[in-house]
């Protein structure tokens, strides 16, 4: 009798523990089988995605890559889904494993959490932009991005604008300031950011304009 009661207590405690752990896990990392990301940036990716509810049913894979030319991250449609309708497209966000600071390279997933969220938010801004384009428009976008500096500027500023309009201004600003104010980040990368992307001042002006409009 006593042994049965003890066994019931053990089972009850295990059930309670399982429920608590399940609730905690769901709060920290909501499950979405459309979104795949490395464990090392799971919290940051989940946070960035939370600002883009319209992407909840869009298949997006975040993965590290050894080298991405001239970029830290790059969002693009997966080749196999390119010829499907936009509602069935899937995307990949490539993340450079290392970021070069002066003569040293550091792991990208070791940068400050809010900076990573802002970086990912910018890439999700690109995906929002892609979702508004037909397959033909997306093909032309890719061609002109490779051939025209003006188009690069237009595309990067559009991605920033989408991220800011989705409430990510603070994160985008932290990412910009991390790059522009970091004494050891390669100057050529800073110049690229200044040339093609929204400046911190432009972002603040956008936020003020939206605030006054509301």
C-alpha positions as CSV (number, residue, x, y, z in Angstrom):
1,X,0.0,0.0,0.0
2,X,2.7,2.5,1.0
3,X,4.8,1.4,-1.9
4,X,1.9,2.1,-4.3
5,X,1.4,5.5,-2.8
6,X,5.1,6.4,-3.2
7,X,5.0,5.2,-6.9
8,X,2.0,7.4,-7.5
9,X,3.8,10.4,-6.0
10,X,6.8,9.8,-8.2
11,X,4.7,9.5,-11.3
12,X,2.8,12.6,-10.3
13,X,6.0,14.6,-9.8
14,X,7.3,13.4,-13.2
15,X,4.1,14.5,-14.9
16,X,4.3,17.9,-13.3
17,X,8.0,18.3,-14.2
18,X,7.2,17.3,-17.8
19,X,4.4,19.9,-18.1
20,X,6.6,22.6,-16.6
21,X,9.5,21.9,-18.9
22,X,7.1,21.8,-21.9
23,X,5.7,25.2,-21.0
24,X,9.1,26.7,-20.5
25,X,10.4,25.3,-23.8
26,X,7.4,26.7,-25.7
27,X,7.9,30.1,-24.2
28,X,11.6,30.2,-25.1
29,X,11.5,28.6,-28.5
30,X,8.1,28.4,-30.2
31,X,8.0,25.4,-32.6
32,X,7.4,26.1,-36.3
33,X,8.3,23.4,-38.7
34,X,8.6,26.0,-41.5
35,X,11.6,27.6,-39.9
36,X,14.9,25.8,-39.5
37,X,18.0,27.3,-37.8
38,X,21.2,26.3,-36.0
39,X,20.9,25.8,-32.2
40,X,23.5,28.5,-31.6
41,X,21.3,31.3,-33.0
42,X,17.9,29.7,-32.2
43,X,16.8,32.5,-29.8
44,X,17.9,35.3,-32.1
45,X,16.2,33.8,-35.2
46,X,13.0,33.2,-33.2
47,X,13.0,36.7,-31.9
48,X,13.6,38.2,-35.4
49,X,10.9,36.0,-36.9
50,X,8.4,37.2,-34.3
51,X,8.3,40.6,-36.0
52,X,7.2,39.1,-39.3
53,X,4.0,37.1,-38.6
54,X,3.3,37.1,-42.4
55,X,6.3,34.7,-42.7
56,X,4.9,32.1,-40.3
57,X,4.0,29.8,-43.1
58,X,6.9,30.6,-45.4
59,X,9.7,28.0,-45.4
60,X,12.9,29.6,-44.3
61,X,16.2,27.8,-43.5
62,X,19.0,29.7,-41.7
63,X,22.4,28.1,-42.2
64,X,26.1,28.9,-41.8
65,X,28.4,29.1,-44.8
66,X,32.2,29.2,-44.8
67,X,32.4,32.3,-47.0
68,X,30.0,34.8,-48.5
69,X,31.5,37.4,-50.8
70,X,31.3,41.0,-49.5
71,X,28.5,40.1,-47.0
72,X,27.9,38.7,-43.6
73,X,24.5,37.3,-44.5
74,X,22.5,36.7,-47.7
75,X,18.8,35.9,-48.1
76,X,17.7,34.2,-51.4
77,X,15.1,31.9,-52.8
78,X,16.0,28.2,-52.8
79,X,16.6,27.2,-56.4
80,X,14.2,24.2,-56.3
81,X,11.3,26.5,-55.3
82,X,12.0,29.3,-57.7
83,X,9.6,28.2,-60.4
84,X,6.7,27.7,-58.0
85,X,4.2,30.3,-57.1
86,X,5.2,32.8,-54.5
87,X,3.0,31.2,-51.9
88,X,5.0,27.9,-52.3
89,X,8.5,29.5,-52.4
90,X,11.1,28.6,-49.8
91,X,14.1,30.6,-48.8
92,X,17.5,30.3,-47.3
93,X,19.4,32.8,-45.2
94,X,23.1,32.1,-45.5
95,X,25.2,33.3,-42.6
96,X,29.0,33.8,-42.9
97,X,30.6,31.7,-40.2
98,X,33.2,34.4,-39.5
99,X,33.2,38.2,-39.5
100,X,36.6,39.8,-40.2
101,X,37.7,42.4,-37.7
102,X,41.0,43.9,-38.7
103,X,43.4,41.0,-39.2
104,X,41.4,38.6,-37.1
105,X,38.3,36.6,-37.8
106,X,35.6,36.0,-35.1
107,X,32.6,33.6,-35.1
108,X,29.5,35.4,-36.3
109,X,27.3,33.6,-33.7
110,X,29.5,35.1,-31.0
111,X,28.4,38.7,-31.7
112,X,26.0,40.5,-29.3
113,X,22.5,39.0,-29.3
114,X,20.7,42.2,-30.3
115,X,23.1,42.8,-33.1
116,X,22.5,39.3,-34.5
117,X,18.7,39.9,-34.2
118,X,19.0,43.1,-36.2
119,X,21.2,41.4,-38.9
120,X,18.6,38.6,-39.2
121,X,15.8,41.2,-39.3
122,X,17.4,42.9,-42.3
123,X,17.6,39.5,-44.1
124,X,13.9,38.8,-43.3
125,X,13.2,42.3,-44.8
126,X,14.7,41.0,-48.1
127,X,12.4,38.0,-47.9
128,X,9.3,40.3,-47.4
129,X,10.5,42.2,-50.5
130,X,10.9,38.9,-52.5
131,X,7.4,37.8,-51.5
132,X,6.0,40.9,-53.2
133,X,7.6,39.9,-56.5
134,X,6.5,37.5,-59.2
135,X,9.0,34.9,-60.5
136,X,9.8,37.0,-63.5
137,X,10.3,40.1,-61.3
138,X,12.5,38.1,-58.9
139,X,14.6,36.8,-61.8
140,X,15.1,40.4,-63.1
141,X,15.9,41.5,-59.5
142,X,18.7,38.9,-59.3
143,X,20.2,40.0,-62.6
144,X,20.1,43.7,-61.9
145,X,21.5,43.2,-58.4
146,X,24.6,41.6,-59.9
147,X,25.0,44.4,-62.5
148,X,23.9,47.6,-61.0
149,X,25.2,49.4,-57.9
150,X,22.1,51.6,-57.8
151,X,19.9,48.5,-57.7
152,X,22.0,47.1,-54.8
153,X,21.4,50.3,-52.9
154,X,17.7,50.2,-53.7
155,X,17.4,46.6,-52.5
156,X,19.4,47.0,-49.3
157,X,17.6,50.1,-48.3
158,X,14.2,48.4,-49.0
159,X,15.2,45.5,-46.7
160,X,16.1,48.0,-44.0
161,X,12.8,49.8,-44.5
162,X,10.8,46.6,-44.2
163,X,12.6,45.7,-41.0
164,X,12.1,49.2,-39.5
165,X,8.4,49.3,-40.5
166,X,7.9,45.9,-38.8
167,X,9.1,47.4,-35.5
168,X,12.7,46.4,-35.6
169,X,14.3,49.9,-35.6
170,X,16.1,49.4,-32.3
171,X,17.7,46.2,-33.4
172,X,18.6,47.6,-36.9
173,X,20.2,50.6,-35.2
174,X,22.2,48.4,-32.8
175,X,23.5,46.4,-35.8
176,X,24.5,49.6,-37.7
177,X,26.2,51.1,-34.7
178,X,28.0,47.9,-34.0
179,X,29.5,48.0,-37.5
180,X,30.1,51.7,-37.9
181,X,31.4,52.4,-34.4
182,X,33.6,49.2,-34.0
183,X,37.1,50.5,-34.3
184,X,38.5,47.2,-35.5
185,X,35.9,46.3,-38.2
186,X,37.5,46.5,-41.7
187,X,37.0,50.0,-43.1
188,X,35.9,48.7,-46.5
189,X,33.0,47.0,-44.9
190,X,32.0,50.2,-43.1
191,X,32.1,52.1,-46.4
192,X,29.8,49.5,-48.0
193,X,27.3,49.8,-45.2
194,X,27.3,53.6,-45.6
195,X,27.0,53.5,-49.3
196,X,24.2,51.0,-49.8
197,X,22.1,50.9,-46.5
198,X,20.0,53.3,-44.5
199,X,22.0,55.5,-42.2
200,X,21.2,55.6,-38.4
201,X,19.9,59.1,-38.9
202,X,17.5,58.0,-41.7
203,X,16.2,55.2,-39.5
204,X,15.6,57.6,-36.6
205,X,13.8,60.0,-39.0
206,X,11.6,57.1,-40.2
207,X,10.7,56.2,-36.6
208,X,9.9,59.9,-35.7
209,X,7.7,60.2,-38.8
210,X,5.8,57.0,-38.0
211,X,5.4,58.2,-34.4
212,X,4.0,61.6,-35.4
213,X,1.7,59.9,-37.9
214,X,0.2,57.8,-35.1
